[in-house]
Amino acid sequence: MRNFKLSMKKFFWLFILLFAFHLPSLGQTDPSNVLICDVVYMKDGRILKGEILIFEEKDGDLTFRDLDGKKYSITRKEYKYFVEDKRYLVKGNYGDTIQIRPRKELEYEFSIGFSSTIIRLHQELISDENFFSTVENTYLDAPLSFRLGFGKYFTRQHFIGMVADLGVISESKSYFGVGFRYVNQYDRYKKNVALYIPIELQFNSLSFDSEYRLNDPTGLPPNYNYFDLPIEKNQNVINSLGLHLGQGFNFMLENKKAISLEFEFYKNFIISQKIGAIKGQTPNTTFTSFGGKVSLFYNF
């Protein structure tokens, strides 16, 4: 089972590294000239780009001016449908364009995917007659979590919602996080990769084991050193409130869907800790926590 967990984690991180390696090419477009125009799809197969000057609601006829300035009178029987304010990236002339896919502005959005939270817990133990030291001062883990999100866009630039991470593959006993999320989309909407800053305030709960050297030299020779002291294990539960800040990339798909890749750093503030007892005694210890998070998810 342990080998399976390691294999799944390696696969996730390898996929993230390959995805991140291709970020420059995926977002490499020249944003210097974006064309916004109306598009009329004709029944004879032509696609006309330009501006709808007049739309007759009564019979559906159009007065249309194309990109070269030529005017058309188009009857309803001649076209299938039209789309207003479509965005294109112009790379050469008007015949060489890349469609800028639409993004959500006032809609709701759901997301589903995976995340890996890099957990770093530093422990400070106050030695006493029962406990001499910790075996390791720092606890490290990177649980692979199932990620769910939900929220609403209030404009294209501003999104507010909730996010939850449930650890499914982890060295820890258990891990989960849930919290509020704000996203500020700051790019100029001139390519099909949206840039944004995610900010999260998240409650996290982590259950894990720690090992301690007991201050009990019974049975040891007079010239023993602390490496010879007996070691015992306990289980701890740490609840914290974390502030996350990062950088995200939305790779836009059709119908306002997207694939997101996020990198975040966070600082956790411990709000409660339950330290397991060893032989009826509880270690006098405190924890501090910070780390990072990588997420890959699908938005719809």
Wavefront OBJ file of the C-alpha trace (Angstrom):
o trace
v 0.000 0.000 0.000
v 2.869 2.362 0.822
v 4.425 1.757 -2.616
v 1.065 2.562 -4.243
v 0.844 5.868 -2.334
v 4.364 6.827 -3.372
v 3.641 5.915 -7.000
v 0.465 8.036 -7.071
v 2.267 11.024 -5.540
v 5.133 10.707 -8.014
v 2.674 10.510 -10.913
v 0.864 13.665 -9.713
v 4.073 15.676 -9.328
v 5.465 14.428 -12.647
v 2.249 15.523 -14.369
v 2.433 18.941 -12.664
v 6.070 19.401 -13.707
v 5.310 18.488 -17.334
v 2.281 20.795 -17.346
v 4.273 23.664 -15.824
v 7.138 23.081 -18.282
v 4.733 23.724 -21.164
v 3.241 26.882 -19.590
v 5.291 29.277 -21.776
v 4.204 27.627 -25.027
v 0.575 27.270 -23.949
v 0.327 30.961 -23.197
v 2.603 32.244 -25.954
v 0.465 34.548 -28.072
v 1.074 38.102 -29.166
v -1.427 40.209 -27.185
v -0.669 43.403 -29.106
v -3.760 43.374 -31.339
v -7.125 41.998 -30.321
v -10.045 42.311 -32.707
v -13.594 42.505 -31.288
v -16.233 42.061 -33.966
v -19.643 40.635 -34.765
v -19.730 37.357 -36.691
v -22.503 36.264 -39.065
v -22.679 32.584 -40.043
v -24.192 32.369 -43.533
v -26.191 29.437 -44.885
v -23.840 29.162 -47.882
v -20.914 28.435 -45.535
v -19.355 31.888 -45.406
v -18.413 33.478 -42.100
v -18.620 37.274 -42.128
v -16.660 39.303 -39.555
v -17.329 42.963 -38.947
v -20.058 45.063 -37.331
v -23.842 44.703 -37.296
v -25.051 48.239 -37.972
v -28.798 47.579 -37.935
v -30.804 44.594 -36.764
v -34.475 44.577 -37.735
v -36.227 42.778 -34.880
v -39.442 42.418 -36.881
v -38.069 40.316 -39.738
v -34.467 39.556 -38.612
v -32.759 41.361 -41.497
v -29.274 42.802 -40.946
v -27.275 45.726 -42.240
v -23.660 44.608 -41.901
v -20.235 46.183 -42.514
v -17.271 43.825 -42.912
v -13.667 44.419 -41.835
v -12.834 45.992 -45.200
v -15.646 48.539 -44.841
v -18.011 46.905 -47.318
v -21.722 47.046 -46.385
v -24.214 44.194 -46.815
v -27.978 43.907 -46.534
v -28.622 40.362 -45.318
v -32.096 38.864 -45.060
v -33.042 36.403 -42.344
v -33.255 33.619 -44.939
v -29.583 34.067 -45.834
v -27.912 33.480 -42.460
v -28.056 30.802 -39.745
v -27.224 32.960 -36.732
v -24.857 35.679 -35.561
v -22.635 36.308 -32.537
v -21.892 39.785 -31.252
v -18.622 41.029 -29.734
v -16.501 37.992 -30.478
v -12.810 38.405 -29.627
v -9.966 37.401 -31.956
v -6.206 37.694 -31.669
v -4.930 39.124 -34.968
v -1.534 37.627 -35.860
v -1.069 38.945 -39.389
v -3.973 40.139 -41.457
v -7.682 39.758 -40.832
v -7.606 36.309 -42.415
v -5.086 35.045 -39.846
v -6.865 35.180 -36.497
v -7.147 33.090 -33.346
v -10.430 33.151 -31.463
v -10.200 34.459 -27.906
v -12.528 32.140 -26.033
v -15.193 33.765 -23.838
v -14.857 33.804 -20.054
v -17.401 33.840 -17.265
v -18.486 37.220 -15.956
v -21.623 36.840 -13.814
v -22.055 33.052 -13.799
v -21.642 30.382 -11.138
v -18.718 27.994 -11.391
v -17.958 24.514 -10.034
v -14.536 22.889 -9.982
v -13.220 19.385 -9.399
v -9.661 18.091 -9.343
v -6.656 17.313 -7.157
v -4.260 19.210 -4.924
v -1.124 18.464 -2.963
v -0.485 20.461 0.206
v 3.146 20.571 1.297
v 2.904 20.498 5.091
v 5.769 21.606 7.301
v 5.187 21.418 11.046
v 7.934 22.545 13.417
v 7.709 21.234 16.966
v 9.117 22.807 20.142
v 9.218 20.410 23.097
v 9.911 21.592 26.639
v 11.951 18.813 28.240
v 10.846 17.556 31.641
v 11.196 14.504 33.874
v 9.132 12.423 31.399
v 10.274 13.556 27.935
v 13.850 14.307 26.932
v 13.412 15.345 23.274
v 11.584 14.714 20.023
v 13.069 12.279 17.527
v 12.369 14.762 14.701
v 11.739 18.479 15.284
v 10.035 18.882 11.898
v 7.146 16.884 10.475
v 6.861 16.868 6.667
v 4.094 15.492 4.474
v 2.502 16.244 1.091
v -0.955 14.632 1.095
v -2.635 14.187 -2.274
v -6.181 15.503 -1.903
v -9.438 15.406 -3.809
v -10.432 19.039 -4.424
v -13.927 20.532 -4.823
v -14.856 24.178 -5.363
v -17.904 26.340 -5.909
v -18.476 30.070 -6.340
v -19.693 32.976 -8.414
v -18.154 35.599 -10.671
v -19.298 39.147 -9.900
v -17.343 40.514 -12.856
v -14.793 38.837 -15.086
v -12.065 39.958 -12.677
v -13.671 39.048 -9.339
v -14.710 35.597 -8.075
v -15.803 34.572 -4.553
v -16.440 30.994 -3.476
v -15.557 28.039 -1.259
v -13.029 25.242 -1.624
v -12.499 21.906 0.138
v -9.549 19.485 0.107
v -9.887 15.918 1.394
v -6.660 13.955 1.766
v -6.855 10.581 0.032
v -3.167 9.556 -0.137
v -1.063 10.685 2.804
v 1.534 9.636 5.362
v -0.597 11.379 7.981
v -3.529 9.699 9.696
v -5.959 12.179 8.124
v -6.038 15.604 6.490
v -8.768 17.928 5.292
v -9.255 21.635 4.668
v -12.230 23.852 3.896
v -12.489 27.607 3.469
v -13.362 30.740 1.561
v -11.708 31.787 -1.664
v -11.313 35.041 -3.594
v -9.806 35.242 -7.088
v -8.635 38.390 -8.869
v -8.169 37.901 -12.620
v -5.695 40.567 -13.691
v -4.666 39.816 -17.290
v -5.846 41.958 -20.239
v -8.085 39.275 -21.819
v -5.922 39.122 -24.934
v -5.103 35.397 -24.984
v -6.618 32.062 -24.006
v -4.646 31.791 -20.763
v -6.128 33.818 -17.914
v -3.805 34.966 -15.122
v -5.168 35.355 -11.603
v -4.228 35.666 -7.944
v -6.010 33.263 -5.550
v -6.431 34.233 -1.885
v -7.845 31.685 0.556
v -8.725 31.606 4.231
v -8.885 27.923 5.096
v -9.527 25.786 8.175
v -7.247 22.722 8.234
v -7.202 19.632 10.412
v -4.230 17.259 10.484
v -3.841 14.022 12.451
v -0.352 12.471 12.589
v 2.135 10.549 14.765
v 5.155 11.940 16.613
v 8.013 10.125 18.314
v 9.643 11.186 21.601
v 12.698 10.082 23.570
v 11.601 9.346 27.110
v 13.643 10.709 30.004
v 13.986 7.191 31.443
v 17.524 5.748 31.669
v 16.316 2.618 33.509
v 18.454 -0.326 32.457
v 21.004 1.823 30.633
v 24.717 1.926 31.570
v 26.010 4.953 33.565
v 27.799 6.403 30.532
v 24.733 6.267 28.223
v 23.973 9.012 25.712
v 20.565 10.329 24.751
v 20.453 8.168 21.592
v 20.064 5.181 23.926
v 16.896 6.533 25.552
v 13.676 4.627 24.774
v 11.411 6.002 22.026
v 7.617 6.065 22.158
v 5.001 7.270 19.685
v 1.796 9.278 20.166
v -0.940 10.681 17.926
v -1.570 14.420 17.590
v -4.387 16.448 16.035
v -3.609 20.004 14.916
v -6.389 22.407 13.884
v -5.311 25.631 12.237
v -6.484 28.606 10.211
v -4.381 29.202 7.107
v -3.916 32.262 4.903
v -3.059 31.301 1.296
v -1.675 33.507 -1.472
v -0.544 32.370 -4.901
v -0.566 32.496 -8.693
v -3.014 30.724 -10.986
v -3.356 29.981 -14.694
v -6.709 29.325 -16.379
v -6.417 27.532 -19.716
v -9.666 28.448 -21.421
v -11.739 25.800 -23.195
v -14.961 25.988 -25.147
v -18.242 27.048 -23.487
v -16.429 29.056 -20.775
v -14.891 25.959 -19.213
v -11.235 25.893 -18.151
v -8.388 23.859 -16.696
v -6.602 25.596 -13.802
v -3.086 25.202 -12.444
v -2.305 26.947 -9.140
v 0.758 27.482 -6.974
v 0.209 28.825 -3.443
v 2.146 29.571 -0.284
v 0.441 29.617 3.102
v 0.965 30.377 6.771
v -1.093 28.454 9.311
v -2.115 29.861 12.692
v -2.687 27.078 15.225
v -6.092 27.401 16.904
v -6.071 24.099 18.830
v -3.846 21.087 19.309
v -4.632 17.735 20.885
v -1.451 16.023 22.032
v -1.696 12.291 22.669
v -0.504 10.923 26.028
v 2.366 8.431 26.408
v 2.243 6.192 29.484
v -0.245 8.564 31.066
v 1.889 11.673 30.479
v 1.372 14.376 27.836
v 4.376 16.041 26.165
v 4.611 19.798 26.730
v 4.998 20.765 23.088
v 3.827 23.399 20.595
v 3.692 23.478 16.782
v 4.103 26.092 14.057
v 3.131 25.472 10.444
v 3.690 26.858 6.960
v 4.128 25.415 3.471
v 2.862 25.386 -0.079
v 0.103 23.959 -2.233
v -0.220 22.902 -5.869
v -3.637 22.332 -7.462
v -4.845 21.091 -10.847
v -8.586 21.168 -11.492
v -11.340 21.466 -14.086
v -13.814 24.390 -13.982
v -17.338 24.142 -15.407
l 1 2 3 4 5 6 7 8 9 10 11 12 13 14 15 16 17 18 19 20 21 22 23 24 25 26 27 28 29 30 31 32 33 34 35 36 37 38 39 40 41 42 43 44 45 46 47 48 49 50 51 52 53 54 55 56 57 58 59 60 61 62 63 64 65 66 67 68 69 70 71 72 73 74 75 76 77 78 79 80 81 82 83 84 85 86 87 88 89 90 91 92 93 94 95 96 97 98 99 100 101 102 103 104 105 106 107 108 109 110 111 112 113 114 115 116 117 118 119 120 121 122 123 124 125 126 127 128 129 130 131 132 133 134 135 136 137 138 139 140 141 142 143 144 145 146 147 148 149 150 151 152 153 154 155 156 157 158 159 160 161 162 163 164 165 166 167 168 169 170 171 172 173 174 175 176 177 178 179 180 181 182 183 184 185 186 187 188 189 190 191 192 193 194 195 196 197 198 199 200 201 202 203 204 205 206 207 208 209 210 211 212 213 214 215 216 217 218 219 220 221 222 223 224 225 226 227 228 229 230 231 232 233 234 235 236 237 238 239 240 241 242 243 244 245 246 247 248 249 250 251 252 253 254 255 256 257 258 259 260 261 262 263 264 265 266 267 268 269 270 271 272 273 274 275 276 277 278 279 280 281 282 283 284 285 286 287 288 289 290 291 292 293 294 295 296 297 298 299 300
